[in-house]
Amino acid sequence: MSYQLHRGDALTVMKTLPDESVNAVITNPPYSSDGRTSRDTRGKLTGSRVHDLKTFPDENRDHQLAWLADLLTEAYQESTEHAVAMIFSDWRQKPDIIEALRVAGWTWKGAIPWIKPVSQPRKSGFKQSAEFITWGVKGTLDTSCDLYLPGHFTATQPGKDQDHAIQKPMEIMRQLVQICPEGGTVLDPFTGAGSTGVAALREGRRFLGIELNSHYADIAEQRLRAELTQHDFVLTGPRGR
């Protein structure tokens, strides 16, 4: 398996990619979740206020429909027929994501809840313990593929090993990347610390990532290289003396 990691603005880099070169798009675009500050944003996304992780670019940019539609239009053009797009968000962004998918040409297929057992309670109201993975398909699903994936996930965010404020659990990501045909390419325009890429490589897919923040691009690069090294070690076995 292989990967490419581009450093730069997602939309700018995507305009340079070949058409119909991607088999799945899995990403978590920057959003503020109505947070007034970076700390508010991280708290709303992670269900906690204790993280002291580096700020990520554009985290206070709300999901304006035009910007997101432009990005998903580029992703649509670069995707093959039957490709699936999956976008993480909380409930605040879900309506805009659905509309942006439709405007960009994707067929909206639903929203998959990710339930977080460890999350922040809400006084005088309901606990906010879920994110959503809104998904759509280019054209129709490939019904020749014998694949059955769950309709919801339950998992806790990475703990002490977390490299990014909104890092996703590997057990979820490894299942999501299976929507991409084996040997195909998974695109994540907002790579962050590289969890989508690690999951793709681990499941026998290629990975194409884009990350603007040099701090997180360095972390992603390290994790992706380590995954390839581990993969090569498993294939060849330890060298004898």
C-alpha positions as CSV (number, residue, x, y, z in Angstrom):
1,M,0.0,0.0,0.0
2,S,1.1,3.6,-0.4
3,Y,0.1,7.1,0.5
4,Q,0.6,10.7,-0.6
5,L,0.3,13.6,1.9
6,H,0.0,17.1,0.4
7,R,0.7,20.2,2.6
8,G,-1.6,23.1,1.8
9,D,-5.1,24.4,1.5
10,A,-7.6,21.6,0.8
11,L,-9.6,23.3,-2.0
12,T,-6.4,24.6,-3.7
13,V,-4.7,21.1,-3.7
14,M,-7.9,19.3,-4.7
15,K,-8.1,21.4,-7.9
16,T,-4.8,19.9,-9.0
17,L,-5.9,16.2,-8.5
18,P,-6.9,14.0,-11.5
19,D,-10.5,13.3,-12.2
20,E,-11.9,10.0,-11.1
21,S,-8.8,9.0,-9.1
22,V,-10.5,8.6,-5.7
23,N,-12.7,5.7,-4.5
24,A,-13.9,7.2,-1.1
25,V,-13.8,10.5,0.7
26,I,-13.7,10.4,4.5
27,T,-13.1,13.6,6.4
28,N,-13.9,15.9,9.3
29,P,-13.9,19.5,8.0
30,P,-13.1,22.4,10.4
31,Y,-16.1,23.8,12.2
32,S,-16.7,25.8,15.3
33,S,-19.9,24.2,16.5
34,D,-21.0,27.7,17.6
35,G,-18.0,27.9,19.9
36,R,-16.8,31.4,20.7
37,T,-13.2,30.4,21.3
38,S,-10.9,27.5,20.4
39,R,-11.4,26.0,23.9
40,D,-15.2,26.2,23.4
41,T,-14.9,24.4,20.1
42,R,-12.8,21.6,21.4
43,G,-15.1,21.2,24.3
44,K,-18.2,20.8,22.1
45,L,-16.5,18.4,19.8
46,T,-14.8,16.2,22.3
47,G,-17.3,16.4,25.2
48,S,-14.5,17.7,27.5
49,R,-12.8,20.9,28.3
50,V,-9.5,19.4,29.5
51,H,-7.6,19.0,26.2
52,D,-4.5,21.2,25.7
53,L,-3.8,20.3,22.1
54,K,-2.5,22.6,19.4
55,T,-5.0,24.8,17.6
56,F,-6.0,23.4,14.2
57,P,-6.6,25.7,11.2
58,D,-10.0,27.3,10.5
59,E,-11.5,25.7,13.6
60,N,-13.7,28.8,14.1
61,R,-14.9,28.9,10.5
62,D,-18.6,27.9,10.4
63,H,-19.9,25.5,7.7
64,Q,-20.9,28.1,5.2
65,L,-22.9,26.2,2.5
66,A,-21.0,27.7,-0.5
67,W,-17.6,26.8,0.8
68,L,-18.5,23.2,1.7
69,A,-20.4,22.8,-1.6
70,D,-17.3,23.9,-3.5
71,L,-15.2,21.4,-1.6
72,L,-17.6,18.5,-2.1
73,T,-18.0,19.4,-5.8
74,E,-14.2,19.1,-6.3
75,A,-14.3,15.7,-4.4
76,Y,-17.2,14.6,-6.6
77,Q,-15.2,15.3,-9.8
78,E,-12.2,13.4,-8.5
79,S,-14.2,10.4,-7.4
80,T,-15.1,7.4,-9.4
81,E,-18.6,6.1,-10.0
82,H,-20.0,4.4,-6.9
83,A,-17.6,6.3,-4.6
84,V,-18.9,7.2,-1.2
85,A,-18.3,10.5,0.7
86,M,-18.5,10.5,4.6
87,I,-18.3,13.7,6.6
88,F,-18.1,13.8,10.4
89,S,-19.9,16.6,12.3
90,D,-22.1,17.2,15.3
91,W,-25.8,18.0,15.0
92,R,-25.3,21.7,14.3
93,Q,-23.6,21.1,10.9
94,K,-25.7,18.2,9.7
95,P,-28.3,20.2,7.7
96,D,-25.6,22.2,5.9
97,I,-23.6,19.1,5.1
98,I,-26.7,17.3,3.6
99,E,-27.5,20.3,1.5
100,A,-23.9,20.7,0.3
101,L,-23.7,17.0,-0.7
102,R,-26.8,17.5,-2.8
103,V,-25.6,20.7,-4.4
104,A,-22.3,19.0,-5.3
105,G,-24.1,16.2,-7.0
106,W,-23.8,13.4,-4.4
107,T,-26.9,11.3,-3.6
108,W,-27.5,11.7,0.2
109,K,-27.9,8.3,1.8
110,G,-28.2,9.0,5.5
111,A,-26.4,9.9,8.8
112,I,-24.6,7.3,10.9
113,P,-24.5,8.1,14.7
114,W,-21.3,7.7,16.6
115,I,-22.2,7.3,20.3
116,K,-19.6,8.3,22.8
117,P,-20.0,6.5,26.2
118,V,-17.8,9.1,27.9
119,S,-19.2,12.6,27.2
120,Q,-20.2,15.7,29.0
121,P,-23.6,15.9,30.7
122,R,-25.9,18.9,30.2
123,K,-27.6,20.5,33.1
124,S,-31.4,20.7,32.8
125,G,-31.3,19.0,29.4
126,F,-30.3,15.9,27.4
127,K,-26.7,14.7,27.3
128,Q,-24.9,15.5,24.1
129,S,-23.1,12.2,23.4
130,A,-23.1,11.7,19.6
131,E,-21.4,12.8,16.5
132,F,-22.8,12.0,13.0
133,I,-21.3,10.7,9.8
134,T,-23.3,12.1,7.0
135,W,-22.8,10.1,3.8
136,G,-23.6,10.1,0.1
137,V,-22.7,8.3,-3.0
138,K,-21.7,9.3,-6.5
139,G,-24.4,7.7,-8.7
140,T,-25.4,4.5,-7.0
141,L,-23.9,2.0,-4.5
142,D,-21.9,-0.8,-6.1
143,T,-24.3,-3.7,-5.3
144,S,-21.8,-6.2,-6.7
145,C,-19.7,-5.7,-3.6
146,D,-20.5,-8.2,-0.8
147,L,-20.1,-5.7,2.1
148,Y,-22.3,-5.1,5.2
149,L,-21.4,-2.3,7.6
150,P,-23.1,-1.3,10.8
151,G,-25.7,1.5,11.1
152,H,-24.1,3.1,14.2
153,F,-20.9,3.0,16.2
154,T,-20.2,3.1,19.9
155,A,-16.6,4.1,20.8
156,T,-14.7,6.4,23.1
157,Q,-12.2,8.9,21.7
158,P,-8.5,8.1,22.0
159,G,-7.2,8.9,25.5
160,K,-3.6,9.7,26.4
161,D,-2.4,8.8,23.0
162,Q,-4.6,11.4,21.3
163,D,-2.6,13.7,18.9
164,H,-5.5,15.9,17.8
165,A,-8.5,17.5,19.6
166,I,-11.0,15.7,17.3
167,Q,-9.1,12.5,16.6
168,K,-11.3,9.6,15.8
169,P,-11.2,6.1,17.2
170,M,-9.2,3.6,15.1
171,E,-11.9,1.0,15.5
172,I,-14.4,3.2,13.7
173,M,-12.1,4.4,11.0
174,R,-11.0,0.9,10.1
175,Q,-14.6,0.0,9.4
176,L,-15.4,3.2,7.5
177,V,-12.5,2.8,5.0
178,Q,-13.9,-0.6,4.0
179,I,-16.4,1.3,1.9
180,C,-13.5,1.8,-0.5
181,P,-12.7,-1.2,-2.7
182,E,-9.6,-3.0,-1.6
183,G,-6.5,-1.5,-3.3
184,G,-8.5,1.7,-4.0
185,T,-7.8,5.3,-2.8
186,V,-9.2,7.0,0.2
187,L,-9.1,10.8,0.2
188,D,-9.1,12.9,3.4
189,P,-8.9,16.7,2.6
190,F,-8.5,17.5,6.3
191,T,-6.0,14.9,7.4
192,G,-5.2,16.2,10.8
193,A,-3.1,13.6,12.7
194,G,-3.7,11.0,10.0
195,S,-6.1,8.5,11.5
196,T,-8.0,8.1,8.2
197,G,-4.7,7.3,6.4
198,V,-3.5,4.9,9.1
199,A,-6.8,3.0,8.9
200,A,-6.7,2.9,5.1
201,L,-3.2,1.5,5.0
202,R,-4.1,-1.0,7.7
203,E,-7.1,-2.2,5.7
204,G,-5.2,-2.6,2.4
205,R,-6.2,0.7,0.8
206,R,-4.1,3.6,-0.6
207,F,-4.4,7.0,1.0
208,L,-4.4,10.6,-0.3
209,G,-4.3,13.3,2.4
210,I,-4.2,17.1,2.6
211,E,-3.2,19.0,5.7
212,L,-2.6,22.8,6.1
213,N,-1.2,22.8,9.6
214,S,2.5,21.8,9.5
215,H,2.4,20.5,13.1
216,Y,-0.3,18.0,12.3
217,A,1.1,17.2,8.9
218,D,4.4,16.2,10.6
219,I,2.4,13.9,13.0
220,A,0.4,12.4,10.2
221,E,3.6,11.8,8.2
222,Q,5.2,10.0,11.1
223,R,2.2,7.8,11.7
224,L,1.8,6.9,8.1
225,R,5.4,6.0,7.7
226,A,5.3,3.9,10.8
227,E,2.2,2.1,9.5
228,L,4.0,1.3,6.2
229,T,7.1,0.1,8.1
230,Q,4.9,-2.2,10.3
231,H,3.1,-3.5,7.2
232,D,6.4,-4.4,5.5
233,F,7.6,-6.1,8.7
234,V,4.5,-8.2,8.9
235,L,4.8,-9.2,5.2
236,T,8.5,-10.1,5.3
237,G,8.8,-11.2,8.9
238,P,11.8,-10.5,11.2
239,R,15.2,-10.9,9.6
240,G,17.3,-13.8,10.9
241,R,20.8,-13.2,12.2
